[in-house]
Amino acid sequence: MPEPEFATPLVVLDLTGIFFFAVAGALVAVRKHLDLFAALVLGGITGLGGGFIRDVLIGATPPAALTDWRYLLVPVLAGLLTFAFHPAVSRLERVVTLFDAFGLAVFCVTGALKAVEFGLGPVPAALMGMVTGIGGGMIRDVLVGSVPVIFEGVLYATPALAGAAVTVLLDRADLPFLVVAAAGFSTCLTWRLLALVRGWRAPLPKGPANV
């Protein structure tokens, strides 16, 4: 598990991931012509939702986002900036997508390690890592009346689960924290970026749905 001296870098990475997830959530509100409040709500849910779900499920209450003011301030700032400067943010969507992949990789690692810290076994800990990365986006999509993106063939949840699984397995092997975190992060990030560049998608049903 991470030693205390790694806490600050992890918090910085976590907040960075939250910021870019929140930008993506606020952009959804702008594109659906919703108001500022909606942009703040969707940005906050996208950035913090996965961590909320994980913390409640593993009994880490109150959730971290409610005990550290930075976790609430960052998505608010991201929502405000996105709403105010959305034309410029939209033009930088490829950059936002890149950092979204970065945030996903960070969250699958930190989520899995926190689950391990609370005594979960390898499989549920890996699932909690995945949930940390994808939970906020799923809630956002449901709130705006859309099918969650991860159900439409996008390879998003699978890289997160793979990165979380690598993290848990290497952590159980008592490897140094930096090795564990780097391996899980790299697994998720590499898979997600390759899927984006090469257009990889999960299998979808073929032919008419006669059911």
TIKOLKE-800264 format. One record per residue (C-alpha): residue in three letters; x negated, y, z. Coordinates in steps of 0.2 Angstrom, whole numbers, plus 2048, in hexadecimal, padded with zeros to 3 digits. Example, Ala and Ser with C-alpha at 12.3 -4.5 7.8 and 13.67 -1.06 7.14 Angstrom:
BEGIN
ALA7C27EA827/SER7BC7FB824/
end
This chain:
BEGIN
MET800800800/PRO7FB8127FD/GLU7EF81A80A/PRO7F382B811/GLU7E6834807/PHE7F082F7F7/ALA8008377FE/THR7FD8487F6/PRO7F98427E4/LEU8088367E5/VAL8148457EA/VAL80D8507DC/LEU8108427CF/ASP82183E7D7/LEU8268517D6/THR8208527C4/GLY82A8437BF/ILE83984B7C7/PHE83785B7BE/PHE8368547AD/PHE8458487B1/ALA84F8577B7/VAL84B8607A7/ALA85185279D/GLY8618527A7/ALA8648647A6/LEU862863793/VAL870857792/ALA87B86479B/VAL87687278F/ARG87986777F/LYS88A863785/HIS88E876788/LEU89087479B/ASP88D8827A7/LEU87E8867B3/PHE88587C7C1/ALA88686C7B6/ALA87486F7B0/LEU86E86F7C2/VAL8798607C7/LEU8738567B9/GLY86185B7BB/GLY8618577CD/ILE86A8467CA/THR85E8417BC/GLY84F8457C6/LEU85483F7D7/GLY8628327D4/GLY8578237D3/GLY84D8277E3/PHE85E8297EC/ILE8648187E6/ARG8548107EB/ASP8538187FC/VAL865814801/LEU8638027FB/ILE8537FE805/GLY859808814/ALA84D816813/THR85A823819/PRO85C832818/PRO855831806/ALA844839804/ALA84C8477F9/LEU85684D808/THR84784E814/ASP83A857809/TRP840868802/ARG8358667F3/TYR83F8587EC/LEU84E8637EB/LEU8458737E5/VAL83D86B7D6/PRO84C8657CD/VAL8558767D1/LEU84787F7C9/ALA8468737BA/GLY8598757B8/LEU8588887B8/LEU8498897AC/THR85287D7A0/PHE8628867A0/ALA85A89779E/PHE84D892791/HIS856883789/PRO852888776/ALA83F88877B/VAL841878785/SER84A86F777/ARG83C87376B/LEU83086A777/GLU83B85B778/ARG82D84F773/VAL822856781/VAL83185378D/THR833842787/LEU82183E78A/PHE82184479C/ASP83283B79E/ALA82882B79A/PHE81B8317A6/GLY8288347B4/LEU82F8227B1/ALA81E81A7B3/VAL81B8247C3/PHE82C8207CA/CYS82C80D7C7/VAL81B80C7D0/THR8208177DF/GLY83180F7E0/ALA82A7FE7E0/LEU81D8027ED/LYS82A80A7F9/ALA8357FB7F8/VAL8267EF7FC/GLU8237FB80B/PHE8347F8811/GLY8327E5811/LEU83A7E0800/GLY8347D17F7/PRO82C7D27E5/VAL83C7D07DB/PRO8477DD7E4/ALA8387E97E6/ALA8357E87D3/LEU8477EB7D0/MET8477FA7DC/GLY8388017D2/MET8428007C2/VAL8528087CB/THR8478167D1/GLY84281A7BF/ILE8538187B6/GLY86081B7C3/GLY86282E7C1/GLY86482D7AE/MET8718207B0/ILE87B82B7BC/ARG87983A7B1/ASP8808317A1/VAL88F82A7AA/LEU89383C7B1/VAL89384379F/GLY89D835799/SER89082C78F/VAL88A81A78E/PRO87981A798/VAL86B81B78B/ILE86380C792/PHE87280178C/GLU87080777A/GLY8607FD776/VAL85380A77C/LEU844802784/TYR84480B795/ALA8498007A3/THR83F7F179D/PRO82E7FB79D/ALA8338027AF/LEU8377F07B5/ALA8267E97AE/GLY81C7F77B6/ALA8257F57C6/ALA8227E27C5/VAL80F7E47C2/THR80E7F07D0/VAL8167E47DD/LEU80C7D57D7/LEU7FB7DE7D8/ASP8007E67E9/ARG8037D47F0/ALA7F27D07EA/ASP7EB7DD7F6/LEU7E37E77E8/PRO7DE7F97EB/PHE7EC8057EA/LEU7E580F7DB/VAL7E37FF7D1/VAL7F57F97D5/ALA7FC80A7D1/ALA7F280D7C1/ALA7F67FB7BB/GLY8097FD7BE/PHE80980F7B7/SER7FF80A7A7/THR80B7FB7A4/CYS81A8057A4/LEU81381579B/THR80B80B78D/TRP81A800789/ARG82680F78A/LEU81B81A77E/LEU81880B772/ALA82B809771/LEU82D81C76D/VAL81F81C760/ARG82480C758/GLY83780D75A/TRP8387FD764/ARG84A7F976A/ALA8527EC774/PRO85D7E076A/LEU86F7E6766/PRO87E7DB761/LYS87F7D974E/GLY88F7D8744/PRO8A17DD749/ALA8A67DB75B/ASN8B47CF75A/VAL8B77CE76C/
end
